[in-house]
Amino acid sequence: MSVSEENNTEEVKEVEEFREHEAAEREIEAVDKAADAGIVHLIGESEVVAGKGASIGKRVVIDYAYNFLKRNLRQSTNKVFDIPRERMLKVGMIYEL
């Protein structure tokens, strides 16, 4: 790898870190803004998706069957906690298998 390629990869990493930091700052501002408006309930969610190199069978099982079962067998957080929609902020993660 040449010196210019190393500099380019370092610059790309710095730009990605900067973008991630900006995204985190925007999310923090959104939570602070919602908290200033009144009581806010943070609800954690997770999503499972098939990875980019996954086979067709794995994609069908994970993307369709698992998510179908998850939606239909779990009770909605709105129903469980009876939280008004304007007071709820959903945060989550995406798991790639």
ZITA-V337345 format. One record per backbone hydrogen bond with DSSP energy under -0.5 kcal/mol. NH is the residue of the N-H (numbers start at 1). CO is the residue of the C=O. If there is no record, write none. Layout:
nh | co
NH | CO
NH | CO
This chain:
nh | co
6 | 2
7 | 3
8 | 4
9 | 5
10 | 6
11 | 7
12 | 8
13 | 9
14 | 10
15 | 11
16 | 12
17 | 13
18 | 14
19 | 15
20 | 16
21 | 17
22 | 18
23 | 19
24 | 20
25 | 21
26 | 22
27 | 23
28 | 24
29 | 25
30 | 26
31 | 27
32 | 28
33 | 29
34 | 30
35 | 31
36 | 32
37 | 33
38 | 34
38 | 35
41 | 87
42 | 40
43 | 41
43 | 89
44 | 42
45 | 91
47 | 93
49 | 95
54 | 51
59 | 55
60 | 56
61 | 57
62 | 58
63 | 59
64 | 59
64 | 60
65 | 60
66 | 61
67 | 62
68 | 64
69 | 65
70 | 66
71 | 67
72 | 68
73 | 69
74 | 70
80 | 76
81 | 77
82 | 78
87 | 84
88 | 85
89 | 41
91 | 43
93 | 45
95 | 47
95 | 93
96 | 94
97 | 49
97 | 95
